[in-house]
Amino acid sequence: MFKILFSLFFIFGSASSYAATPACTINANGEVTNDIDALTPGDMNGCYVTPDAVYIPVYRVGLCSSVPTYENYLTECTFLFNSASATEVEVVKNQAFNVADNITLTEGSYPASVLLLGTTIGYKHTVNFTISQDGWSDDDDLTSGKTCVSRTVSGNADDIGVSAGGGFYECGASSLTAGKFTENEGAYWDNSECEINSGVVSRPDSSAHEYTTSSGSAVMCGMANESTHETGGDGNGGTNATRQLLIQTFTDPITISAATSSLEIGLKVTDMLGLEKHENGEDYYYNAFLDGVELKITALSN
């Protein structure tokens, strides 16, 4: 056994292959040249940008001596961060945040990690377009302009216009200020029910909850609490999830040796925000949603 210093960094690398559509094209002035208004509504074939800030409610971060399931991760993993209540962390590109010191880990190989989150993942973002877009800031009230900002509301793609009183963005002049939008069902708008086949966790259907990362693969499972899988999901009458469990498998396991002095853990935010077109009756408007969660863990030596 030995002690390491756990440091938390919030950005690394570039977009991973879970992104279903490419990064947005951005000109020298920082403006998105893609015309989101030209998309077919609801097909999610927009493009991806890096959000200004992401807010994640963290319960646990752990390294695992074997690839766990949602049933046994509490015993298969050593937790670098562990909180009874969710700690909201603001994730900004290239910003570092030290969570804990003097964590004890056993030397060896760790092929997987887990991240237990709450469901209220949020973000702030301002996007400038070269082509005017429509936002939906209140009931039946479209706003237009080349600058679109997130609104201080909560909701998800399944209840746009209900709890938020409209869409999650307003568009207009460049003087607009972004508010904090909170996805009240987590990083995904639908449920994240998982199943175990031959000891491997997977999604019961093909979806964005099971994806390739820059260092391996990942699956996101909805949890009723830290030890119990959600019920419902996949359109079967809703969900009772209060947590989201990310189980991530590394192609190259993390090796902890006597020479290890610290760990760097990065949360990917690059190209994490998907720009989309939605519809309200005969009106069409711009919106954006977070897509995917990914950790990168690096063991550093003296």
Residue pairs with C-beta under 8 A, 6 or more apart in sequence:
1 104
1 105
1 106
1 107
2 104
2 105
2 107
2 258
2 260
3 102
3 103
3 104
3 105
4 102
4 103
4 104
4 105
4 256
4 260
4 261
4 262
4 263
5 101
5 102
5 103
5 261
5 262
5 263
6 80
6 81
6 98
6 99
6 100
6 101
6 103
6 262
6 263
6 265
7 96
7 98
7 99
7 262
7 263
7 264
7 265
8 81
8 89
8 96
8 97
8 98
8 99
8 264
8 265
8 267
9 96
9 97
9 264
9 265
9 266
10 89
10 91
10 92
10 93
10 94
10 95
10 96
10 97
10 266
10 267
10 269
11 91
11 92
11 93
11 94
11 95
11 266
11 267
11 268
11 269
11 270
12 214
12 266
12 268
12 270
12 296
13 214
13 266
13 268
13 270
13 296
14 214
14 270
14 271
15 23
15 48
15 270
15 271
16 211
16 212
16 213
16 214
16 268
16 292
16 294
17 211
17 212
18 208
18 211
18 212
18 213
18 218
18 291
18 292
18 294
19 48
19 271
19 274
19 291
19 292
20 44
20 45
20 208
20 274
20 291
21 44
21 45
21 46
21 47
21 48
21 274
22 47
22 48
23 47
23 48
23 49
23 271
24 32
24 33
24 34
24 46
24 47
24 48
24 49
24 275
25 32
25 33
25 34
25 47
26 32
26 33
26 49
27 33
27 130
29 128
30 128
31 128
31 129
31 130
31 146
32 47
32 49
32 127
32 128
32 129
32 130
32 275
33 129
33 130
33 131
34 46
34 47
34 129
34 275
35 129
35 131
36 46
36 47
36 129
36 133
36 275
36 276
36 277
36 286
37 131
37 132
37 133
37 134
37 277
37 284
37 286
38 277
39 45
39 46
39 276
39 277
40 277
41 277
41 278
41 279
41 284
42 276
42 277
42 278
42 279
44 274
44 276
46 274
46 275
46 276
46 277
47 274
47 275
48 271
48 272
48 273
48 274
48 275
48 291
49 125
49 127
49 271
49 273
49 275
49 288
50 93
50 269
50 270
50 271
50 272
50 273
51 123
51 124
51 125
51 269
51 272
51 273
51 290
52 92
52 123
52 124
52 125
52 126
52 178
53 90
53 91
53 92
53 123
53 124
53 125
54 90
54 91
54 92
54 121
54 122
54 123
54 267
54 269
54 272
54 290
55 88
55 89
55 90
55 91
55 121
55 122
55 123
55 180
55 182
56 88
56 89
56 91
56 117
56 121
56 267
56 293
57 86
57 87
57 88
57 89
57 117
57 118
57 119
57 120
57 121
58 81
58 83
58 86
58 87
58 88
58 89
58 115
58 116
58 117
58 118
59 82
59 83
59 84
59 85
59 86
59 87
59 116
59 117
59 118
59 226
59 243
60 79
60 81
60 82
60 83
60 114
60 115
60 116
60 226
61 79
61 80
61 81
61 99
61 113
61 114
61 115
61 116
61 265
61 295
62 73
62 77
62 78
62 79
62 80
62 113
62 114
62 115
63 77
63 78
63 80
63 105
63 110
63 112
63 113
63 254
63 256
63 297
64 73
64 76
64 77
64 78
64 110
64 111
64 112
64 113
64 114
65 76
65 77
65 78
65 106
65 108
65 109
65 110
65 111
66 76
66 111
66 112
67 111
67 112
67 200
67 247
67 249
68 76
68 77
68 112
68 114
68 247
69 196
69 199
69 200
69 201
69 247
70 194
70 196
70 201
70 221
70 223
70 229
70 245
70 247
71 196
71 229
73 114
73 245
73 247
74 226
74 227
77 112
77 113
77 114
78 105
78 106
80 99
80 100
80 103
80 263
80 265
81 87
81 99
81 100
86 117
86 118
86 120
89 97
91 267
91 269
92 269
93 269
93 270
103 263
105 256
105 260
106 256
107 256
107 257
107 258
107 260
108 255
108 256
109 253
109 254
109 255
109 256
110 250
110 253
110 254
110 255
110 256
111 249
111 250
111 253
111 254
112 247
112 248
112 249
112 250
113 248
113 250
113 254
113 295
113 297
114 245
114 246
114 247
114 248
115 245
115 246
115 248
115 293
115 295
116 223
116 226
116 243
116 244
116 245
116 246
117 186
117 187
117 243
117 244
117 245
117 246
117 293
118 186
118 242
118 243
118 244
119 183
119 184
119 185
119 186
119 241
119 242
119 243
119 244
120 154
120 182
120 183
120 184
120 186
121 182
121 183
121 186
121 187
121 244
121 290
122 154
122 180
122 181
122 182
122 183
123 150
123 180
123 181
123 273
123 290
124 150
124 178
124 179
124 180
124 181
125 149
125 150
125 178
125 273
125 288
126 147
126 148
126 149
126 150
126 176
126 177
126 178
127 147
127 148
127 149
127 275
127 288
128 146
128 147
128 174
129 146
129 147
129 148
130 146
131 146
132 144
132 145
132 146
132 171
133 144
133 145
133 146
133 148
133 171
133 285
133 286
134 142
134 143
134 144
134 171
134 283
134 284
134 285
134 286
135 142
135 143
135 144
135 145
135 148
135 167
135 169
135 170
135 171
135 172
135 285
135 286
136 142
136 143
136 160
136 161
136 166
136 167
136 169
136 170
136 278
136 280
136 283
136 285
136 287
137 143
137 151
137 166
137 167
137 169
137 170
138 165
138 166
139 161
139 165
139 166
140 280
140 283
141 166
142 283
142 285
143 170
143 171
143 172
144 171
144 172
145 171
145 172
145 173
145 176
146 171
146 174
147 171
147 172
147 173
147 174
147 176
148 169
148 170
148 171
148 176
148 286
149 169
149 170
149 171
149 176
149 177
149 178
149 179
150 168
150 169
150 178
150 179
150 180
150 181
150 288
151 164
151 166
151 167
151 168
151 169
151 170
151 179
151 181
152 179
152 180
152 181
153 163
153 164
153 165
153 166
153 168
153 179
153 181
153 182
154 163
154 164
154 181
154 182
154 183
154 184
155 162
155 163
155 164
155 168
155 181
155 183
155 184
156 183
156 184
156 185
156 189
157 189
157 190
157 278
157 287
157 289
158 185
158 189
158 190
160 166
160 167
160 168
160 278
160 280
160 287
161 167
161 280
163 184
167 278
167 280
167 285
167 286
167 287
168 181
168 287
168 288
169 285
169 286
169 287
169 288
170 176
171 286
183 189
183 289
183 290
185 191
185 239
185 241
186 192
186 222
186 241
186 244
187 220
187 244
187 290
187 291
187 292
187 293
188 208
188 209
188 220
188 291
189 289
190 207
190 234
190 235
191 222
191 230
191 232
191 233
191 234
191 235
191 238
191 239
191 241
192 203
192 209
192 220
192 221
192 222
192 230
192 233
192 241
192 244
193 203
193 204
193 221
193 222
193 229
193 230
193 232
193 233
193 234
193 239
194 201
194 202
194 203
194 204
194 209
194 219
194 220
194 221
194 222
194 229
195 201
195 202
195 203
195 204
196 202
201 219
201 221
201 247
202 210
202 219
203 209
203 210
203 219
204 234
205 234
208 291
208 292
209 219
209 220
209 221
210 217
210 218
210 219
210 220
211 217
211 218
211 219
211 292
212 218
213 248
213 268
213 294
214 268
214 294
214 296
215 248
215 250
215 251
215 252
215 296
216 248
216 249
216 250
216 251
217 248
217 249
218 246
218 247
218 248
218 249
218 292
218 293
218 294
219 246
219 247
220 244
220 245
220 246
220 247
220 293
221 229
221 230
221 244
221 245
221 247
222 229
222 230
222 233
222 239
222 241
222 243
222 244
222 245
223 229
223 230
223 241
223 242
223 243
223 244
223 245
224 230
224 231
224 240
224 241
224 242
224 243
225 242
225 243
226 243
230 239
230 240
230 241
231 239
231 240
232 238
232 239
232 240
233 239
233 241
244 293
246 293
246 295
248 294
248 295
250 297
254 297
254 298
254 299
255 299
256 299
257 299
257 301
259 301
259 302
260 299
260 300
260 301
261 300
261 301
261 302
262 299
262 300
263 297
263 298
263 299
263 300
264 297
264 298
264 300
265 295
265 296
265 297
265 298
266 295
266 296
266 297
266 298
267 293
267 294
267 295
268 292
268 293
268 294
268 295
268 296
272 290
272 291
272 292
273 288
273 289
273 290
273 291
274 288
274 289
274 290
274 291
275 286
275 287
275 288
276 286
276 287
276 288
276 289
277 284
277 285
277 286
277 287
278 284
278 285
278 286
278 287
279 285
